[in-house]
């Protein structure tokens, strides 16, 4: 059974940084086969995709986080990271990771990120 566990969330002041981790276990395929995405959902808002990284390392970002967030992966460690810099109050949300292939889709439970002074 595929399991994704997010960590690294917390309370940070505006302008600060956090690094989120998404660790996968129970994979039936090599981790490199999975496209990993970070999503976030703020209270009262729809879930939105924040950043995506393919098995080959290609990345894409939402316009709202471009130039502030960096996504990376360590395939031998089955882990993807989301480095979040210059955080703003509007970045406050529950951040979840998703691991997908063309025939499967797996979610973590999420980690809370709160940006507030």
N, C-alpha and C positions, 0 to 999 in steps of 0.2 A: 504494500500500500504506500503510495507516494505521500510524503509528508513535507510540508514547507513551513518553516518556522522563521518569523521575522523577529529582529531585535534591534536595539539601538535608539528607539524612540525616547521621547522625554520632553521636558520643558526647556526652552531656550529663548533668549532675548532676541528681539529683532536685530538683524545683522549678523547673528551667530551662525554656527555650523553644527550639523549632525551627520553621522554616517550610519545608515541603516544596512543591516545584513539580512539576507534571505538564504537560509541553509536548507538544502534538500536531502531527503533520505528515502529509502525504499524505492528507488528508481528502478524501472524495468529496462531502461536504456541508458546509454552513456549520457551524462549530464550535458555534454556538448550537443546532443540532438535537440535539446529544449530551447525554445525562445522564451526568455524571461522578461516579464513586464512588471513594473511597479505601477499600481493604481492608488488613488486616494479618494476618500469620500469625507466631505465636511458635513456637519449637521445641516439637514434640510436641503442638501444638494445631491445631484446625481454623482455616481462614481465616475471618475475620469482617469484616463491613462496618463501617466506622468512621463515615463521613460521605458524604452524597450531595448533589449540587446539580443541579437541572434547568437546561435552557436558559434558562428564565425567571427563574432565581435562587432558586427555592424550595429550602430545605435541610432535611435531617434528620440526626440523629446517634444513634449508639449511646448507651445510657444511661451506659455507663462513661466516656464522654468529654464528655458534655453539660456545658456551662458551662465547659469547659476548651479545647476545640478550636473553631476557626472555619474554615469552608470558604468560598472565594470563587472567582470566575472573572473572567477578562479575555478576553472573546470576540475582540476584535481581535487579541490576542496568542496566541490558541489555547492558553491556559494556565489551569490551575486550581491554586489554592494551598490548603494545609492548614496553618493556624497552630496550633501545639500549645503550650499553656501549662501551667504547673503539672505538668510531666511526672513520672510515677511509674515505678518500676522495672517495674511490670506493663505499661507501654506499650512495653516493648522488643519489637521484632518487625521483620520485613521489611514495609515499606509499599509497596503497589502501587496504581496507578490503573487504572480501567476506564472506557472510553467506550462507551456503548451507545445504540442506537436500537431501535426495535421489530423490526428485522430484522438487526441486526449487533451485534457484541460484540468489543471489542478490549482487550488488556491490555499494560501495561508490564512491565518486568522487575523493577522494585522497587528500593527503597533501604533500607538497614539503619538502624534507629534503636535506639540502645542507651542506656538510662537507668541510670546507675550512679555511685556515689561512688568 
